[in-house]
């Protein structure tokens, strides 16, 4: 065992068991309301995510001519499926994170 592993194990034993923090009635109501607001906020990013994931293959099925376009010898459809989703996911995640943090800050 490395010294870091032994140290981590000894800290865990010394600290004791982790317990879920208990909230008072008002705090619990605020937490439940915040949870429901964030679930509602998640609907739009999830819808856009599914539209993007299902939309690209559907687009390529409806417009087969996109397979004939090549960039650096690679079909455009392959590039779009392999490269396009990642920046889109990062932008979608950043947008959702900003909205969720704003919701937490306002309540």
N, C-alpha and C positions, 0 to 999 in steps of 0.2 A: 504494500500500500504506500502511496505517496504521502508525504507530510501534509499536503493540502487535504487529502481525503480523510486522514486521521483527524485533522483539525475540524473539518466540517462535521464529521460524525460526533466528535466530542462536544461541539457547540450545540448540536441538535439535542443531545441527551441532557445537557446542562440547562437548556432553555425550557424544557418541558414540552408538553403537548400543546399544539395550537388550538385555540378555541375561537369559535365564531363570535364576533362581537355582538352583544345584545343591544338592540335599539329600543328607545322608549316608543310609546304609541305614536306620537307626532313624527318622530324620525322614521318609523316604519312606514307610516302613510306617505311621507315624502319620497322614501325609497321606492315604494311600489308605484307611485305616480311617475317618478323619473324613469323607472323601468318600462312602463307602458308607453311613455312618450318616446323613448329611444327605440322601442319596437316599431312604433308607427313611423319613425324617421327611417328605419331600415328598409321599408317597403320599396321606396323609389330606387335606391342603389341596387337592391336585389333584382328589381324588374329590369333595370338597365343592364345588369350583369347577364341575366338570362337572355335578354334581347340580343346582346352582343355575342354571346356564346352560340345561340341558336341562329342568329341572323347571318353570320358570315357563311356557314355552310349552305344555308338557304339561298343566300345571294349567289354563291357559286353554282348552285344547282339550277337557279333560274337564268343565270347569264354564263353559259359554258364558254363563251368567247374569252372570258378572263383567264382561262387556262392557257390560251395561246400567247398571251402577253408574257414576255420574259424579261427579267431584270438580272443582269449578270449570269445569264444562262439558267436561272431558276424561275419556274412559273410564278406569276404574281399571286396566284391563289395560295401556293405553299408559303410564300413569304408573309402574306397577310395572316395566315393561320398561325405561323410560327413566331412572328415578331409583333404584330399589332396588338394582341390581347394584353401583353405585359405593361406597356405604358398606360393603356386604357384602365387596367386594373389598379395601377398605382394612383392615377388621377381620381378614379372612383373611390378608392379607399381614403385618399386625402380629403375629398369632398365630404364623405360621410363622417370622418373623424372630426373635421371642423364643425359640422352640424351637431354632432353628439356632444362635443366639448362645450359648444355654445349653450346647448340645452342644460348641461350640468351647471354652467356658470350663472344662468338666469334663475335657477331655483335654488 
